Amino acid sequence: MPLTDTEVRKSKPADKPYRLSDANSLFLWVTPAGGKLWRWAYEFEGREKLMSFGKYPLVTLAEARERRDASRKMLANGIDPMAKRKQEKTEERAQTEGAFQNIASMWLEHWADGKSPRHVEYTRRRMEMDILPVLGDRPVAEIEAPELVAMTKAIEDRGARDIAKRALETTGQVFRYAIAHGYARRNPATEIRPRDILKSTHKTNYARIDAKELPALLRAIEVYQGTHVTRLAIKLMALTFVRTGELIGARWSEFNLEARRWDIPPERMKMRTAHIVPLSTQALQVLDTLQTLSGTSEFLFPGDRNRKKPMSNMTILGALERMGYKGRMTGHGFRGLASTILHEQGYNHDHIELQLAHAARNAVSAAYNHALYLEPRAKMMQEWADFLEQTQRGGKMLPFRGAAA
């Protein structure tokens, strides 16, 4: 027999929970604590399920029956009522909490774990300048691909193509986070390729001299009339052929002079993977002199105006220009020179690429063993330093004394 309002109202708690059944599998679940909860039992795709319709008296018997009947109609149409309700709640939550700027903030907090503070702050600043002014107030679930195209092209129009590309990539990461946490169901950023909307750009190599001009450059560095710290920075770059950013940001804490190695942490590397630079005798001599000049600073190459920050990345380029190499040589050019000469001398390609930190992550091991081939690389770096020293002193290109590794 169907329940009556009187039966529901007068039902009392017992020592154990019990049910008062209504028609079509609706029932009132009475708990020992006095709670009265509406439940509906049904079957979907062979599985028994139990759906809650709320608590009496907030939900009356008539209202519970209305919810049951509505759910039965969905069931008759092949829709799981509980799944449907969960979806609606998710969409409702997305509407109230799912503004893009809120999701972006949650994503950034999650993504920042393990990243360098400098990288995190840069990403936050770029998002605040380029992405949030356009998408911030929009519900993340309603954003469409044309909006991302407009945002990306607006950044490109001010001459910042690389930033435009990174903004699109960052936006795609936010959408993936939104999907994973139920705020969106699709990622419109995956519908766009940067090359479809951004103007093509021709890759230009960093300027560098020919190998035959190296002796003159080394002699020019040796007699450079600028600051000693800048001259030593260029010498160390030639000896180690690291990237300019990796050099100028070097900290004394990264060096183990007794072990003759420089361990650059992953957050300072382009590939975000730790890198070992074996130190030649000549590099150690440069470091010994630098300790006298900048040993009290955190950085090997502190800035002239603020010793708590490294020198500008334009310092080395400016020094090379003053030596007469404007448009012909950059700090990065030492990497190309080293790669060309070492390959010509027959050194192992893998050793050279690892020392340049060019090797792909999957080319060595799953964890990218940055210490791979350390012994032959150390030998190669010492022979490279000997070659530079002999070439500078002799004023002409001299052959390597060591056998190719």
HUKA-V606466 format. One record per residue. N is the residue number from 1. OMEGA is omega in whole degrees, -180 to 180 (NA if undefined). NEAR is the number of other ideal C-beta (glycine too) atoms within 8 Angstrom. Layout:
n->N omega->OMEGA near->NEAR
n->N omega->OMEGA near->NEAR
This chain:
n->1 omega->177 near->2
n->2 omega->178 near->5
n->3 omega->173 near->11
n->4 omega->178 near->7
n->5 omega->-179 near->8
n->6 omega->180 near->6
n->7 omega->-179 near->9
n->8 omega->-177 near->13
n->9 omega->-174 near->7
n->10 omega->180 near->6
n->11 omega->-176 near->9
n->12 omega->176 near->5
n->13 omega->177 near->7
n->14 omega->-180 near->8
n->15 omega->179 near->3
n->16 omega->177 near->5
n->17 omega->178 near->8
n->18 omega->-179 near->7
n->19 omega->171 near->9
n->20 omega->-172 near->11
n->21 omega->172 near->6
n->22 omega->-179 near->12
n->23 omega->174 near->4
n->24 omega->171 near->6
n->25 omega->173 near->7
n->26 omega->177 near->13
n->27 omega->176 near->12
n->28 omega->180 near->14
n->29 omega->-177 near->12
n->30 omega->-177 near->14
n->31 omega->178 near->10
n->32 omega->179 near->8
n->33 omega->177 near->5
n->34 omega->178 near->7
n->35 omega->179 near->8
n->36 omega->-171 near->13
n->37 omega->178 near->11
n->38 omega->180 near->16
n->39 omega->177 near->13
n->40 omega->-180 near->13
n->41 omega->178 near->9
n->42 omega->-180 near->12
n->43 omega->179 near->6
n->44 omega->-180 near->9
n->45 omega->175 near->4
n->46 omega->-180 near->4
n->47 omega->177 near->6
n->48 omega->-178 near->6
n->49 omega->-179 near->10
n->50 omega->-174 near->7
n->51 omega->179 near->12
n->52 omega->177 near->7
n->53 omega->178 near->12
n->54 omega->-173 near->11
n->55 omega->175 near->9
n->56 omega->10 near->13
n->57 omega->179 near->7
n->58 omega->174 near->5
n->59 omega->-178 near->11
n->60 omega->177 near->8
n->61 omega->-179 near->11
n->62 omega->-179 near->6
n->63 omega->178 near->10
n->64 omega->179 near->15
n->65 omega->178 near->10
n->66 omega->179 near->8
n->67 omega->177 near->13
n->68 omega->-177 near->13
n->69 omega->178 near->8
n->70 omega->180 near->9
n->71 omega->179 near->12
n->72 omega->177 near->10
n->73 omega->177 near->8
n->74 omega->-179 near->11
n->75 omega->180 near->12
n->76 omega->179 near->6
n->77 omega->177 near->6
n->78 omega->-180 near->4
n->79 omega->176 near->8
n->80 omega->-176 near->10
n->81 omega->-179 near->12
n->82 omega->178 near->9
n->83 omega->179 near->8
n->84 omega->-180 near->10
n->85 omega->179 near->9
n->86 omega->179 near->8
n->87 omega->-179 near->8
n->88 omega->178 near->8
n->89 omega->178 near->8
n->90 omega->180 near->9
n->91 omega->178 near->9
n->92 omega->178 near->8
n->93 omega->179 near->11
n->94 omega->-180 near->14
n->95 omega->-176 near->9
n->96 omega->-176 near->6
n->97 omega->-166 near->8
n->98 omega->171 near->15
n->99 omega->-175 near->11
n->100 omega->-177 near->15
n->101 omega->178 near->10
n->102 omega->179 near->9
n->103 omega->179 near->16
n->104 omega->179 near->13
n->105 omega->178 near->8
n->106 omega->178 near->10
n->107 omega->-177 near->12
n->108 omega->179 near->12
n->109 omega->179 near->7
n->110 omega->-176 near->8
n->111 omega->-174 near->10
n->112 omega->-178 near->8
n->113 omega->179 near->5
n->114 omega->179 near->3
n->115 omega->178 near->9
n->116 omega->179 near->7
n->117 omega->-179 near->6
n->118 omega->180 near->7
n->119 omega->180 near->9
n->120 omega->-178 near->11
n->121 omega->177 near->8
n->122 omega->-179 near->8
n->123 omega->179 near->11
n->124 omega->-178 near->9
n->125 omega->179 near->8
n->126 omega->179 near->13
n->127 omega->-179 near->13
n->128 omega->-177 near->8
n->129 omega->-168 near->7
n->130 omega->-172 near->12
n->131 omega->-174 near->15
n->132 omega->177 near->10
n->133 omega->-178 near->6
n->134 omega->-172 near->10
n->135 omega->-169 near->13
n->136 omega->-176 near->11
n->137 omega->-177 near->6
n->138 omega->172 near->10
n->139 omega->-173 near->10
n->140 omega->-178 near->15
n->141 omega->-177 near->12
n->142 omega->-177 near->6
n->143 omega->-178 near->12
n->144 omega->-177 near->7
n->145 omega->-180 near->9
n->146 omega->177 near->6
n->147 omega->178 near->12
n->148 omega->178 near->15
n->149 omega->-179 near->10
n->150 omega->179 near->9
n->151 omega->-176 near->15
n->152 omega->-178 near->16
n->153 omega->177 near->11
n->154 omega->177 near->9
n->155 omega->180 near->12
n->156 omega->-176 near->12
n->157 omega->177 near->6
n->158 omega->176 near->6
n->159 omega->-177 near->5
n->160 omega->-176 near->8
n->161 omega->-179 near->10
n->162 omega->178 near->6
n->163 omega->178 near->10
n->164 omega->180 near->15
n->165 omega->180 near->11
n->166 omega->179 near->9
n->167 omega->178 near->15
n->168 omega->179 near->14
n->169 omega->179 near->9
n->170 omega->179 near->12
n->171 omega->178 near->13
n->172 omega->177 near->11
n->173 omega->178 near->10
n->174 omega->179 near->13
n->175 omega->178 near->16
n->176 omega->177 near->9
n->177 omega->-180 near->13
n->178 omega->179 near->14
n->179 omega->-178 near->12
n->180 omega->-177 near->6
n->181 omega->171 near->8
n->182 omega->-180 near->7
n->183 omega->180 near->12
n->184 omega->-178 near->12
n->185 omega->180 near->4
n->186 omega->-179 near->6
n->187 omega->-177 near->10
n->188 omega->180 near->12
n->189 omega->179 near->12
n->190 omega->180 near->7
n->191 omega->-175 near->6
n->192 omega->170 near->13
n->193 omega->-179 near->5
n->194 omega->-177 near->10
n->195 omega->179 near->6
n->196 omega->-173 near->6
n->197 omega->-179 near->9
n->198 omega->179 near->12
n->199 omega->179 near->5
n->200 omega->178 near->5
n->201 omega->180 near->5
n->202 omega->180 near->4
n->203 omega->178 near->4
n->204 omega->178 near->4
n->205 omega->176 near->6
n->206 omega->-179 near->9
n->207 omega->175 near->8
n->208 omega->180 near->12
n->209 omega->172 near->11
n->210 omega->-179 near->4
n->211 omega->-178 near->10
n->212 omega->179 near->5
n->213 omega->-176 near->8
n->214 omega->-179 near->12
n->215 omega->-179 near->12
n->216 omega->179 near->8
n->217 omega->-179 near->12
n->218 omega->178 near->12
n->219 omega->178 near->10
n->220 omega->178 near->11
n->221 omega->-176 near->12
n->222 omega->-178 near->8
n->223 omega->-179 near->6
n->224 omega->-175 near->12
n->225 omega->178 near->3
n->226 omega->-178 near->7
n->227 omega->179 near->6
n->228 omega->-178 near->7
n->229 omega->179 near->12
n->230 omega->179 near->14
n->231 omega->180 near->13
n->232 omega->177 near->12
n->233 omega->179 near->15
n->234 omega->179 near->14
n->235 omega->-180 near->10
n->236 omega->177 near->14
n->237 omega->179 near->14
n->238 omega->-177 near->11
n->239 omega->-174 near->14
n->240 omega->-175 near->12
n->241 omega->171 near->12
n->242 omega->177 near->11
n->243 omega->-177 near->9
n->244 omega->-180 near->11
n->245 omega->179 near->8
n->246 omega->-179 near->12
n->247 omega->-172 near->15
n->248 omega->179 near->15
n->249 omega->-176 near->9
n->250 omega->178 near->14
n->251 omega->-180 near->8
n->252 omega->-178 near->11
n->253 omega->-178 near->5
n->254 omega->-172 near->9
n->255 omega->171 near->11
n->256 omega->-173 near->8
n->257 omega->179 near->8
n->258 omega->179 near->4
n->259 omega->178 near->5
n->260 omega->179 near->10
n->261 omega->178 near->10
n->262 omega->-179 near->11
n->263 omega->179 near->11
n->264 omega->-176 near->13
n->265 omega->-175 near->8
n->266 omega->-177 near->7
n->267 omega->178 near->9
n->268 omega->-179 near->9
n->269 omega->180 near->13
n->270 omega->-179 near->5
n->271 omega->179 near->6
n->272 omega->179 near->6
n->273 omega->-178 near->10
n->274 omega->-176 near->9
n->275 omega->179 near->11
n->276 omega->176 near->11
n->277 omega->174 near->12
n->278 omega->-175 near->11
n->279 omega->177 near->13
n->280 omega->177 near->13
n->281 omega->180 near->7
n->282 omega->178 near->11
n->283 omega->177 near->13
n->284 omega->177 near->11
n->285 omega->176 near->8
n->286 omega->-179 near->12
n->287 omega->179 near->13
n->288 omega->177 near->8
n->289 omega->180 near->10
n->290 omega->180 near->13
n->291 omega->177 near->9
n->292 omega->-176 near->6
n->293 omega->-174 near->9
n->294 omega->-176 near->11
n->295 omega->179 near->8
n->296 omega->180 near->3
n->297 omega->174 near->10
n->298 omega->-175 near->7
n->299 omega->173 near->15
n->300 omega->-175 near->12
n->301 omega->-179 near->13
n->302 omega->179 near->15
n->303 omega->179 near->9
n->304 omega->-176 near->5
n->305 omega->-178 near->3
n->306 omega->-176 near->6
n->307 omega->176 near->7
n->308 omega->177 near->6
n->309 omega->179 near->7
n->310 omega->178 near->9
n->311 omega->180 near->13
n->312 omega->178 near->6
n->313 omega->177 near->9
n->314 omega->-175 near->6
n->315 omega->-178 near->12
n->316 omega->179 near->16
n->317 omega->179 near->10
n->318 omega->179 near->8
n->319 omega->179 near->13
n->320 omega->177 near->13
n->321 omega->180 near->9
n->322 omega->176 near->8
n->323 omega->179 near->10
n->324 omega->-176 near->6
n->325 omega->179 near->11
n->326 omega->180 near->6
n->327 omega->-177 near->4
n->328 omega->-176 near->7
n->329 omega->175 near->9
n->330 omega->176 near->11
n->331 omega->180 near->11
n->332 omega->-178 near->10
n->333 omega->178 near->12
n->334 omega->179 near->11
n->335 omega->179 near->12
n->336 omega->178 near->11
n->337 omega->-179 near->13
n->338 omega->-179 near->12
n->339 omega->-178 near->11
n->340 omega->-175 near->9
n->341 omega->-179 near->11
n->342 omega->177 near->11
n->343 omega->179 near->10
n->344 omega->180 near->7
n->345 omega->175 near->8
n->346 omega->178 near->5
n->347 omega->-178 near->11
n->348 omega->-178 near->9
n->349 omega->-179 near->7
n->350 omega->180 near->9
n->351 omega->179 near->13
n->352 omega->-178 near->14
n->353 omega->177 near->9
n->354 omega->-180 near->14
n->355 omega->175 near->11
n->356 omega->-176 near->10
n->357 omega->177 near->12
n->358 omega->-170 near->5
n->359 omega->176 near->10
n->360 omega->-177 near->4
n->361 omega->-177 near->8
n->362 omega->-177 near->5
n->363 omega->-178 near->6
n->364 omega->179 near->9
n->365 omega->-177 near->6
n->366 omega->-179 near->4
n->367 omega->-176 near->4
n->368 omega->-177 near->9
n->369 omega->-175 near->7
n->370 omega->178 near->9
n->371 omega->-177 near->5
n->372 omega->178 near->8
n->373 omega->-175 near->9
n->374 omega->-178 near->9
n->375 omega->177 near->6
n->376 omega->177 near->10
n->377 omega->178 near->13
n->378 omega->178 near->10
n->379 omega->179 near->10
n->380 omega->-178 near->14
n->381 omega->177 near->16
n->382 omega->180 near->12
n->383 omega->175 near->12
n->384 omega->180 near->12
n->385 omega->178 near->13
n->386 omega->179 near->13
n->387 omega->180 near->12
n->388 omega->-179 near->12
n->389 omega->-179 near->9
n->390 omega->179 near->10
n->391 omega->179 near->14
n->392 omega->-179 near->11
n->393 omega->-177 near->6
n->394 omega->179 near->8
n->395 omega->177 near->8
n->396 omega->-180 near->6
n->397 omega->180 near->7
n->398 omega->-180 near->7
n->399 omega->174 near->3
n->400 omega->175 near->8
n->401 omega->-178 near->7
n->402 omega->177 near->9
n->403 omega->179 near->3
n->404 omega->-177 near->8
n->405 omega->NA near->11
